[in-house]
């Protein structure tokens, strides 16, 4: 998956986190291509862990700026987490799900960033420009 300029929200911390998720997706694809199931499993776990951390960061940010659709955004994250958990369980049981998972991850991430995440980006940027505490916190990545 290639990082595209159109994925940028203009929020340094979030953009860096999204880039890291793209890196994990690419690493998962590499591991799968090598046929290394141990490396694939390790990368999948790292991707899931990092994504959960990102979701928590994003939701906390939305709460701090009073994003009015936070509850709906959390539901979107929760549905995604359930889908990933299903893939993870299928993988652990020996099913070859990596290609299906990669397709879903690439499609979902691009759509989520360009749609759901873009919705809160302007609010965060506007408040960040007015509020020093938020501006400074957005330049720290996880």
C-alpha positions as CSV (number, residue, x, y, z in Angstrom):
1,X,0.0,0.0,0.0
2,X,1.4,3.3,-0.9
3,X,0.9,6.4,1.3
4,X,-0.9,9.1,-0.8
5,X,-1.1,12.8,-0.2
6,X,-4.9,12.5,-0.2
7,X,-4.7,10.5,3.1
8,X,-3.2,13.5,5.0
9,X,-5.4,15.2,7.5
10,X,-3.0,17.9,8.3
11,X,-2.7,16.7,11.9
12,X,0.9,15.6,12.4
13,X,0.4,13.0,15.0
14,X,-2.5,11.3,13.3
15,X,-0.9,11.4,9.8
16,X,2.3,9.8,11.3
17,X,0.2,7.1,13.0
18,X,-1.7,6.4,9.7
19,X,1.6,6.2,7.9
20,X,2.8,3.7,10.5
21,X,-0.3,1.6,10.0
22,X,0.4,1.6,6.2
23,X,4.0,0.4,7.0
24,X,2.6,-2.4,9.1
25,X,0.2,-3.4,6.2
26,X,3.2,-3.4,3.9
27,X,5.2,-5.5,6.3
28,X,2.4,-8.0,6.6
29,X,2.3,-8.3,2.8
30,X,6.0,-8.8,2.8
31,X,5.9,-11.5,5.5
32,X,3.1,-13.3,3.6
33,X,5.0,-13.1,0.3
34,X,8.0,-14.7,2.0
35,X,5.8,-17.6,3.2
36,X,7.0,-17.1,6.7
37,X,4.0,-17.8,9.0
38,X,5.8,-16.9,12.1
39,X,6.8,-13.5,10.8
40,X,3.3,-13.0,9.4
41,X,1.8,-13.8,12.8
42,X,4.2,-11.5,14.6
43,X,3.4,-8.7,12.1
44,X,-0.3,-9.2,12.4
45,X,-0.1,-8.9,16.2
46,X,2.0,-5.8,16.0
47,X,-0.5,-4.3,13.4
48,X,-3.4,-5.0,15.6
49,X,-1.8,-3.7,18.8
50,X,-0.7,-0.5,17.1
51,X,-4.1,0.1,15.5
52,X,-5.8,-0.3,18.9
53,X,-3.4,2.3,20.4
54,X,-4.1,4.6,17.4
55,X,-7.8,4.2,17.9
56,X,-7.6,5.1,21.6
57,X,-5.4,8.1,20.8
58,X,-7.8,9.3,18.0
59,X,-10.9,8.8,20.3
60,X,-9.2,10.7,23.1
61,X,-8.3,13.5,20.8
62,X,-11.9,13.7,19.5
63,X,-13.2,13.8,23.1
64,X,-10.8,16.6,24.0
65,X,-12.0,18.8,21.1
66,X,-15.7,17.9,21.6
67,X,-16.2,16.1,18.3
68,X,-20.0,15.7,18.0
69,X,-19.8,12.3,16.2
70,X,-17.4,10.6,18.6
71,X,-19.9,7.9,19.6
72,X,-20.5,7.0,15.9
73,X,-16.7,7.0,15.3
74,X,-16.1,4.7,18.2
75,X,-18.8,2.3,16.8
76,X,-16.9,2.3,13.4
77,X,-13.7,1.4,15.3
78,X,-15.5,-1.3,17.3
79,X,-16.9,-2.9,14.1
80,X,-13.4,-2.9,12.5
81,X,-11.9,-4.4,15.7
82,X,-14.4,-7.2,15.5
83,X,-13.5,-7.9,11.9
84,X,-9.8,-8.0,12.7
85,X,-10.4,-10.3,15.6
86,X,-12.3,-12.7,13.3
87,X,-9.4,-12.7,10.8
88,X,-6.9,-13.2,13.7
89,X,-8.8,-16.2,15.0
90,X,-9.1,-17.7,11.5
91,X,-5.4,-17.2,11.1
92,X,-4.6,-18.8,14.4
93,X,-6.7,-21.8,13.5
94,X,-4.5,-22.3,10.4
95,X,-6.7,-20.8,7.8
96,X,-4.9,-18.8,5.1
97,X,-6.6,-15.5,5.4
98,X,-3.7,-13.1,4.8
99,X,-4.6,-12.1,1.2
100,X,-8.2,-11.5,2.1
101,X,-7.1,-9.6,5.2
102,X,-4.6,-7.4,3.3
103,X,-7.3,-6.5,0.8
104,X,-9.7,-5.6,3.6
105,X,-7.1,-3.6,5.5
106,X,-6.0,-1.5,2.4
107,X,-9.6,-0.8,1.3
108,X,-10.9,0.0,4.8
109,X,-8.0,2.2,5.8
110,X,-8.1,4.3,2.7
111,X,-11.9,4.7,2.9
112,X,-11.8,5.4,6.7
113,X,-9.1,8.1,6.4
114,X,-10.6,9.8,3.5
115,X,-14.1,9.7,4.9
116,X,-14.6,9.2,8.7
117,X,-11.3,10.7,9.8
118,X,-11.5,13.6,7.4
119,X,-14.8,14.6,9.1
120,X,-13.0,15.5,12.4
121,X,-9.8,16.8,10.9
122,X,-11.0,20.4,10.3
123,X,-12.4,20.7,13.8
124,X,-9.1,19.5,15.3
125,X,-7.0,21.8,13.1
126,X,-9.2,24.8,13.9
127,X,-9.0,24.2,17.7
128,X,-5.3,23.4,17.4
129,X,-4.6,26.8,15.8
130,X,-6.3,28.5,18.7
131,X,-5.2,26.3,21.6
132,X,-1.5,25.9,22.4
133,X,-2.0,22.8,24.6
134,X,-3.7,20.9,21.7
135,X,-1.2,22.2,19.1
136,X,1.7,20.9,21.1
137,X,0.2,17.6,21.8
138,X,-0.5,16.9,18.2
139,X,3.2,17.1,17.3
140,X,4.0,14.0,19.5
141,X,3.6,10.7,17.8
142,X,3.1,7.2,19.4
